[in-house]
Amino acid sequence: MTWDSVYLILFGVGLAFSALSFLGVFSHFHAGHFHFGGHGHVAGTSHGIRGDTISPINGFTLTAFLCWFGGAGYLLHHYSVFVAPVVLTLSVLSGLAGAALVFWFLASVLLPREHQMSTEETDMVGVVARVSGAIRNGGTGEILFSQSGARRSAPARSDDGLPIVKDTEVVVMRYERGIAYVQRWDELTGELESSQRLET
């Protein structure tokens, strides 16, 4: 195997993994912050990013190093008059420059926009929603609601076991094991008004 082949293979591997890494992180980034599943809960990633810090050695910088190292090595070895040790040195420097550029982009552009969601922002209890899939008697339907500026959905059941038709406005009374237990908004406001009249 020639040096051209080695550099070209490393470039291809680095390019492929760089593309996969960035596609992976941008599928989790949304609206300028890290989004890692659930209802806006931020937990970190598997690429060296943890909360509000980032390691210089992570999946993104390593793949960028391979890509730049291989690309520069192939071009220098194939088209220049430099000897192999000089080409290797320049390739390493090029790889480090590429990794540093990616690290700067992650640390200076993406990471500062991260917003770690608080418990209050992700709490389901008290959320006002609309039934998007009718809740049958003792069964499960679906609700749509807005939380932290995003439109979300969740499986839902009636808190009292009674059916709730589609497009009814409801309030989440409790949230257990991924299911929202809801009560009709008009029933809840009626109960509140009744209790207020009794108190007066």
Secondary structure by P-SEA (a helix, b strand, c coil): ccaaaaaaaaaaaaaaaaaaaaaaaaaacccccccccccbbbbbccccccccccccccaaaaaaaaaaaaaaaaaaaccccccaaaaaaaaaaaaaaaaaaaaaaaaccccccbbbbcccccccccbbbbbcccccccccbbbbbbcccccbbbbbbbcccccccccbbbbbccccccccccccaaaaaaaaaaaaaaac
